[in-house]
Amino acid sequence: MVISDEWSSYKEDDVAKAQSVKETLLNDNWWMNVDYILAFTAPIYDVLRKTDTDMATLHLVYEMWDSMIEKVRKVIFQHERKTEVEHS
């Protein structure tokens, strides 16, 4: 929407806020951070979805917990290595 010609009609209310929104949405670093957050929260979300039932699921949590932790760890470590390379 921010790259549309119609954006000018929306941004007339508050030009500064509109410019900030446009810059944020077009910023690749912001989208990389969104991807990172989604990547490490996805395994947590999957466990919550699988255990959100009316059945007894405590035994499932124990089975899935280690796998979830490893997936989250892997995403975080990959991100930290990528960040270290960018700053070196």
Distance bins in CASP14 RR format, pairs under 12 A and 6 or more apart:
PFRMAT RR
TARGET T0000
AUTHOR 0000-0000-0000
RMODE 2
METHOD distances of the structure
MODEL  1
1 7 1 0 0 1 0 0 0 0 0 0 0
1 8 0 0 0 0 0 1 0 0 0 0 0
1 9 0 0 0 0 0 1 0 0 0 0 0
1 10 1 0 0 1 0 0 0 0 0 0 0
1 11 0 0 0 0 0 1 0 0 0 0 0
1 18 0 0 0 0 0 1 0 0 0 0 0
1 21 0 0 0 0 1 0 0 0 0 0 0
1 22 0 0 0 0 1 0 0 0 0 0 0
1 25 0 0 0 0 1 0 0 0 0 0 0
1 26 0 0 0 0 0 1 0 0 0 0 0
2 8 0 0 0 0 0 1 0 0 0 0 0
2 10 0 0 0 0 1 0 0 0 0 0 0
2 11 0 0 0 0 1 0 0 0 0 0 0
2 17 0 0 0 0 0 1 0 0 0 0 0
2 18 0 0 0 0 1 0 0 0 0 0 0
2 19 0 0 0 0 1 0 0 0 0 0 0
2 20 0 0 0 0 0 1 0 0 0 0 0
2 21 1 0 0 1 0 0 0 0 0 0 0
2 22 1 0 1 0 0 0 0 0 0 0 0
2 23 0 0 0 0 1 0 0 0 0 0 0
2 24 0 0 0 0 1 0 0 0 0 0 0
2 25 1 0 1 0 0 0 0 0 0 0 0
2 26 1 0 0 1 0 0 0 0 0 0 0
2 27 0 0 0 0 0 1 0 0 0 0 0
3 21 0 0 0 0 0 1 0 0 0 0 0
3 22 0 0 0 0 1 0 0 0 0 0 0
3 25 0 0 0 0 1 0 0 0 0 0 0
3 26 1 0 0 1 0 0 0 0 0 0 0
4 10 0 0 0 0 1 0 0 0 0 0 0
4 11 0 0 0 0 0 1 0 0 0 0 0
4 22 0 0 0 0 0 1 0 0 0 0 0
4 25 0 0 0 0 0 1 0 0 0 0 0
5 11 0 0 0 0 0 1 0 0 0 0 0
6 12 0 0 0 0 0 1 0 0 0 0 0
7 13 0 0 0 0 0 1 0 0 0 0 0
7 15 0 0 0 0 0 1 0 0 0 0 0
7 18 1 0 0 1 0 0 0 0 0 0 0
7 19 0 0 0 0 0 1 0 0 0 0 0
7 21 0 0 0 0 1 0 0 0 0 0 0
7 22 1 0 0 1 0 0 0 0 0 0 0
7 25 0 0 0 0 0 1 0 0 0 0 0
7 26 0 0 0 0 0 1 0 0 0 0 0
8 15 0 0 0 0 1 0 0 0 0 0 0
8 18 0 0 0 0 1 0 0 0 0 0 0
8 19 0 0 0 0 0 1 0 0 0 0 0
8 22 0 0 0 0 0 1 0 0 0 0 0
9 18 0 0 0 0 0 1 0 0 0 0 0
10 17 0 0 0 0 0 1 0 0 0 0 0
10 18 1 0 0 1 0 0 0 0 0 0 0
10 19 0 0 0 0 0 1 0 0 0 0 0
10 21 0 0 0 0 1 0 0 0 0 0 0
10 22 0 0 0 0 0 1 0 0 0 0 0
11 17 0 0 0 0 1 0 0 0 0 0 0
11 18 1 1 0 0 0 0 0 0 0 0 0
11 19 1 0 0 1 0 0 0 0 0 0 0
11 20 0 0 0 0 0 1 0 0 0 0 0
11 21 0 0 0 0 1 0 0 0 0 0 0
11 22 1 0 0 1 0 0 0 0 0 0 0
12 18 0 0 0 0 1 0 0 0 0 0 0
12 19 0 0 0 0 0 1 0 0 0 0 0
13 21 0 0 0 0 0 1 0 0 0 0 0
14 20 0 0 0 0 1 0 0 0 0 0 0
14 21 0 0 0 0 1 0 0 0 0 0 0
15 21 0 0 0 0 0 1 0 0 0 0 0
15 22 0 0 0 0 0 1 0 0 0 0 0
16 22 0 0 0 0 0 1 0 0 0 0 0
16 23 0 0 0 0 0 1 0 0 0 0 0
17 23 0 0 0 0 0 1 0 0 0 0 0
17 24 0 0 0 0 0 1 0 0 0 0 0
18 24 0 0 0 0 0 1 0 0 0 0 0
18 25 0 0 0 0 0 1 0 0 0 0 0
19 25 0 0 0 0 0 1 0 0 0 0 0
19 26 0 0 0 0 0 1 0 0 0 0 0
20 26 0 0 0 0 0 1 0 0 0 0 0
20 27 0 0 0 0 0 1 0 0 0 0 0
20 30 0 0 0 0 0 1 0 0 0 0 0
21 27 0 0 0 0 0 1 0 0 0 0 0
21 30 0 0 0 0 0 1 0 0 0 0 0
22 30 0 0 0 0 0 1 0 0 0 0 0
23 29 0 0 0 0 0 1 0 0 0 0 0
23 30 0 0 0 0 1 0 0 0 0 0 0
24 30 1 0 1 0 0 0 0 0 0 0 0
24 31 0 0 0 0 1 0 0 0 0 0 0
24 33 0 0 0 0 0 1 0 0 0 0 0
24 34 0 0 0 0 0 1 0 0 0 0 0
25 31 0 0 0 0 1 0 0 0 0 0 0
25 34 0 0 0 0 0 1 0 0 0 0 0
27 33 0 0 0 0 1 0 0 0 0 0 0
27 34 0 0 0 0 0 1 0 0 0 0 0
28 34 0 0 0 0 0 1 0 0 0 0 0
28 35 0 0 0 0 0 1 0 0 0 0 0
29 35 0 0 0 0 0 1 0 0 0 0 0
29 36 0 0 0 0 0 1 0 0 0 0 0
29 83 0 0 0 0 0 1 0 0 0 0 0
29 86 0 0 0 0 0 1 0 0 0 0 0
30 36 0 0 0 0 0 1 0 0 0 0 0
30 37 0 0 0 0 0 1 0 0 0 0 0
31 37 0 0 0 0 0 1 0 0 0 0 0
31 38 0 0 0 0 0 1 0 0 0 0 0
32 38 0 0 0 0 0 1 0 0 0 0 0
32 39 0 0 0 0 0 1 0 0 0 0 0
32 79 0 0 0 0 1 0 0 0 0 0 0
32 82 0 0 0 0 1 0 0 0 0 0 0
32 83 0 0 0 0 0 1 0 0 0 0 0
32 86 0 0 0 0 0 1 0 0 0 0 0
33 39 0 0 0 0 0 1 0 0 0 0 0
33 40 0 0 0 0 0 1 0 0 0 0 0
33 79 0 0 0 0 1 0 0 0 0 0 0
33 82 0 0 0 0 0 1 0 0 0 0 0
33 83 0 0 0 0 0 1 0 0 0 0 0
34 40 0 0 0 0 0 1 0 0 0 0 0
34 41 0 0 0 0 0 1 0 0 0 0 0
35 41 0 0 0 0 0 1 0 0 0 0 0
35 42 0 0 0 0 0 1 0 0 0 0 0
35 75 0 0 0 0 0 1 0 0 0 0 0
35 78 0 0 0 0 0 1 0 0 0 0 0
35 79 0 0 0 0 1 0 0 0 0 0 0
35 82 0 0 0 0 0 1 0 0 0 0 0
36 42 0 0 0 0 0 1 0 0 0 0 0
36 72 0 0 0 0 0 1 0 0 0 0 0
36 75 1 0 0 1 0 0 0 0 0 0 0
36 76 0 0 0 0 1 0 0 0 0 0 0
36 77 0 0 0 0 0 1 0 0 0 0 0
36 78 0 0 0 0 1 0 0 0 0 0 0
36 79 1 0 1 0 0 0 0 0 0 0 0
36 80 0 0 0 0 0 1 0 0 0 0 0
36 82 0 0 0 0 1 0 0 0 0 0 0
36 83 0 0 0 0 1 0 0 0 0 0 0
37 44 0 0 0 0 0 1 0 0 0 0 0
37 45 0 0 0 0 0 1 0 0 0 0 0
37 72 0 0 0 0 0 1 0 0 0 0 0
37 75 0 0 0 0 1 0 0 0 0 0 0
37 76 0 0 0 0 0 1 0 0 0 0 0
37 79 0 0 0 0 1 0 0 0 0 0 0
38 44 0 0 0 0 0 1 0 0 0 0 0
38 45 0 0 0 0 1 0 0 0 0 0 0
38 75 0 0 0 0 1 0 0 0 0 0 0
38 79 0 0 0 0 0 1 0 0 0 0 0
39 45 0 0 0 0 0 1 0 0 0 0 0
39 71 0 0 0 0 1 0 0 0 0 0 0
39 72 0 0 0 0 1 0 0 0 0 0 0
39 73 0 0 0 0 0 1 0 0 0 0 0
39 74 0 0 0 0 1 0 0 0 0 0 0
39 75 1 0 1 0 0 0 0 0 0 0 0
39 76 0 0 0 0 1 0 0 0 0 0 0
39 77 0 0 0 0 0 1 0 0 0 0 0
39 78 0 0 0 0 1 0 0 0 0 0 0
39 79 1 0 0 1 0 0 0 0 0 0 0
39 82 0 0 0 0 0 1 0 0 0 0 0
40 46 0 0 0 0 0 1 0 0 0 0 0
40 68 0 0 0 0 0 1 0 0 0 0 0
40 69 0 0 0 0 0 1 0 0 0 0 0
40 70 0 0 0 0 0 1 0 0 0 0 0
40 71 0 0 0 0 1 0 0 0 0 0 0
40 72 1 0 1 0 0 0 0 0 0 0 0
40 73 0 0 0 0 1 0 0 0 0 0 0
40 74 0 0 0 0 1 0 0 0 0 0 0
40 75 1 0 1 0 0 0 0 0 0 0 0
40 76 1 0 1 0 0 0 0 0 0 0 0
40 77 0 0 0 0 0 1 0 0 0 0 0
40 78 0 0 0 0 1 0 0 0 0 0 0
40 79 1 0 0 1 0 0 0 0 0 0 0
40 80 0 0 0 0 0 1 0 0 0 0 0
41 47 0 0 0 0 0 1 0 0 0 0 0
41 48 0 0 0 0 1 0 0 0 0 0 0
41 49 0 0 0 0 0 1 0 0 0 0 0
41 68 0 0 0 0 0 1 0 0 0 0 0
41 71 0 0 0 0 0 1 0 0 0 0 0
41 72 0 0 0 0 1 0 0 0 0 0 0
41 75 0 0 0 0 1 0 0 0 0 0 0
41 76 0 0 0 0 0 1 0 0 0 0 0
42 48 0 0 0 0 0 1 0 0 0 0 0
42 49 0 0 0 0 0 1 0 0 0 0 0
42 68 0 0 0 0 1 0 0 0 0 0 0
42 71 1 0 0 1 0 0 0 0 0 0 0
42 72 0 0 0 0 1 0 0 0 0 0 0
42 74 0 0 0 0 0 1 0 0 0 0 0
42 75 0 0 0 0 1 0 0 0 0 0 0
43 49 0 0 0 0 0 1 0 0 0 0 0
43 50 0 0 0 0 0 1 0 0 0 0 0
43 64 0 0 0 0 1 0 0 0 0 0 0
43 65 0 0 0 0 0 1 0 0 0 0 0
43 66 0 0 0 0 0 1 0 0 0 0 0
43 67 1 0 0 1 0 0 0 0 0 0 0
43 68 1 0 1 0 0 0 0 0 0 0 0
43 69 0 0 0 0 1 0 0 0 0 0 0
43 70 0 0 0 0 1 0 0 0 0 0 0
43 71 1 1 0 0 0 0 0 0 0 0 0
43 72 1 0 1 0 0 0 0 0 0 0 0
43 73 0 0 0 0 1 0 0 0 0 0 0
43 74 0 0 0 0 1 0 0 0 0 0 0
43 75 0 0 0 0 1 0 0 0 0 0 0
43 76 0 0 0 0 0 1 0 0 0 0 0
44 50 0 0 0 0 0 1 0 0 0 0 0
44 51 0 0 0 0 0 1 0 0 0 0 0
44 61 0 0 0 0 0 1 0 0 0 0 0
44 64 0 0 0 0 0 1 0 0 0 0 0
44 65 0 0 0 0 0 1 0 0 0 0 0
44 67 0 0 0 0 0 1 0 0 0 0 0
44 68 1 0 0 1 0 0 0 0 0 0 0
44 69 0 0 0 0 1 0 0 0 0 0 0
44 71 0 0 0 0 1 0 0 0 0 0 0
44 72 1 0 0 1 0 0 0 0 0 0 0
44 75 0 0 0 0 0 1 0 0 0 0 0
45 51 0 0 0 0 0 1 0 0 0 0 0
45 52 0 0 0 0 0 1 0 0 0 0 0
45 64 0 0 0 0 0 1 0 0 0 0 0
45 68 0 0 0 0 1 0 0 0 0 0 0
45 71 0 0 0 0 0 1 0 0 0 0 0
45 72 0 0 0 0 0 1 0 0 0 0 0
46 52 0 0 0 0 0 1 0 0 0 0 0
46 60 0 0 0 0 0 1 0 0 0 0 0
46 61 0 0 0 0 0 1 0 0 0 0 0
46 64 0 0 0 0 1 0 0 0 0 0 0
46 65 0 0 0 0 0 1 0 0 0 0 0
46 67 0 0 0 0 1 0 0 0 0 0 0
46 68 1 0 0 1 0 0 0 0 0 0 0
46 71 0 0 0 0 1 0 0 0 0 0 0
46 72 0 0 0 0 0 1 0 0 0 0 0
47 57 0 0 0 0 1 0 0 0 0 0 0
47 60 0 0 0 0 1 0 0 0 0 0 0
47 61 1 0 0 1 0 0 0 0 0 0 0
47 62 0 0 0 0 0 1 0 0 0 0 0
47 63 0 0 0 0 1 0 0 0 0 0 0
47 64 1 0 1 0 0 0 0 0 0 0 0
47 65 1 0 0 1 0 0 0 0 0 0 0
47 66 0 0 0 0 0 1 0 0 0 0 0
47 67 0 0 0 0 1 0 0 0 0 0 0
47 68 1 0 1 0 0 0 0 0 0 0 0
47 69 0 0 0 0 1 0 0 0 0 0 0
47 71 0 0 0 0 1 0 0 0 0 0 0
47 72 0 0 0 0 0 1 0 0 0 0 0
48 57 0 0 0 0 0 1 0 0 0 0 0
48 60 0 0 0 0 0 1 0 0 0 0 0
48 61 0 0 0 0 1 0 0 0 0 0 0
48 64 0 0 0 0 0 1 0 0 0 0 0
48 65 0 0 0 0 0 1 0 0 0 0 0
48 68 0 0 0 0 1 0 0 0 0 0 0
49 57 0 0 0 0 0 1 0 0 0 0 0
49 60 0 0 0 0 0 1 0 0 0 0 0
49 64 0 0 0 0 0 1 0 0 0 0 0
49 68 0 0 0 0 0 1 0 0 0 0 0
50 57 1 0 0 1 0 0 0 0 0 0 0
50 59 0 0 0 0 0 1 0 0 0 0 0
50 60 1 0 0 1 0 0 0 0 0 0 0
50 61 0 0 0 0 1 0 0 0 0 0 0
50 63 0 0 0 0 1 0 0 0 0 0 0
50 64 1 0 0 1 0 0 0 0 0 0 0
50 65 0 0 0 0 0 1 0 0 0 0 0
50 67 0 0 0 0 0 1 0 0 0 0 0
50 68 0 0 0 0 0 1 0 0 0 0 0
51 57 1 0 1 0 0 0 0 0 0 0 0
51 58 0 0 0 0 1 0 0 0 0 0 0
51 59 0 0 0 0 1 0 0 0 0 0 0
51 60 1 0 1 0 0 0 0 0 0 0 0
51 61 1 0 1 0 0 0 0 0 0 0 0
51 62 0 0 0 0 0 1 0 0 0 0 0
51 63 0 0 0 0 0 1 0 0 0 0 0
51 64 1 0 0 1 0 0 0 0 0 0 0
51 65 0 0 0 0 0 1 0 0 0 0 0
51 68 0 0 0 0 0 1 0 0 0 0 0
52 60 0 0 0 0 0 1 0 0 0 0 0
52 61 0 0 0 0 0 1 0 0 0 0 0
53 60 0 0 0 0 1 0 0 0 0 0 0
53 61 0 0 0 0 0 1 0 0 0 0 0
56 62 0 0 0 0 0 1 0 0 0 0 0
57 63 0 0 0 0 1 0 0 0 0 0 0
57 64 0 0 0 0 1 0 0 0 0 0 0
57 65 0 0 0 0 0 1 0 0 0 0 0
58 64 0 0 0 0 0 1 0 0 0 0 0
58 65 0 0 0 0 0 1 0 0 0 0 0
59 65 0 0 0 0 0 1 0 0 0 0 0
60 67 0 0 0 0 0 1 0 0 0 0 0
60 68 0 0 0 0 0 1 0 0 0 0 0
61 67 0 0 0 0 0 1 0 0 0 0 0
61 68 0 0 0 0 1 0 0 0 0 0 0
61 69 0 0 0 0 0 1 0 0 0 0 0
62 68 0 0 0 0 0 1 0 0 0 0 0
62 69 0 0 0 0 0 1 0 0 0 0 0
64 70 0 0 0 0 0 1 0 0 0 0 0
64 71 0 0 0 0 0 1 0 0 0 0 0
64 72 0 0 0 0 0 1 0 0 0 0 0
65 71 0 0 0 0 0 1 0 0 0 0 0
65 72 0 0 0 0 0 1 0 0 0 0 0
66 72 0 0 0 0 0 1 0 0 0 0 0
66 73 0 0 0 0 0 1 0 0 0 0 0
67 73 0 0 0 0 0 1 0 0 0 0 0
67 74 0 0 0 0 0 1 0 0 0 0 0
68 74 0 0 0 0 0 1 0 0 0 0 0
68 75 0 0 0 0 0 1 0 0 0 0 0
69 75 0 0 0 0 0 1 0 0 0 0 0
69 76 0 0 0 0 0 1 0 0 0 0 0
70 76 0 0 0 0 0 1 0 0 0 0 0
70 77 0 0 0 0 0 1 0 0 0 0 0
71 77 0 0 0 0 0 1 0 0 0 0 0
71 78 0 0 0 0 0 1 0 0 0 0 0
72 78 0 0 0 0 0 1 0 0 0 0 0
72 79 0 0 0 0 0 1 0 0 0 0 0
73 79 0 0 0 0 0 1 0 0 0 0 0
73 80 0 0 0 0 0 1 0 0 0 0 0
74 80 0 0 0 0 0 1 0 0 0 0 0
74 81 0 0 0 0 0 1 0 0 0 0 0
75 81 0 0 0 0 0 1 0 0 0 0 0
75 82 0 0 0 0 0 1 0 0 0 0 0
76 82 0 0 0 0 0 1 0 0 0 0 0
76 83 0 0 0 0 0 1 0 0 0 0 0
77 83 0 0 0 0 0 1 0 0 0 0 0
77 84 0 0 0 0 0 1 0 0 0 0 0
78 84 0 0 0 0 0 1 0 0 0 0 0
78 85 0 0 0 0 0 1 0 0 0 0 0
79 85 0 0 0 0 0 1 0 0 0 0 0
79 86 0 0 0 0 0 1 0 0 0 0 0
80 86 0 0 0 0 0 1 0 0 0 0 0
80 87 0 0 0 0 0 1 0 0 0 0 0
81 87 0 0 0 0 0 1 0 0 0 0 0
81 88 0 0 0 0 0 1 0 0 0 0 0
82 88 0 0 0 0 0 1 0 0 0 0 0
END
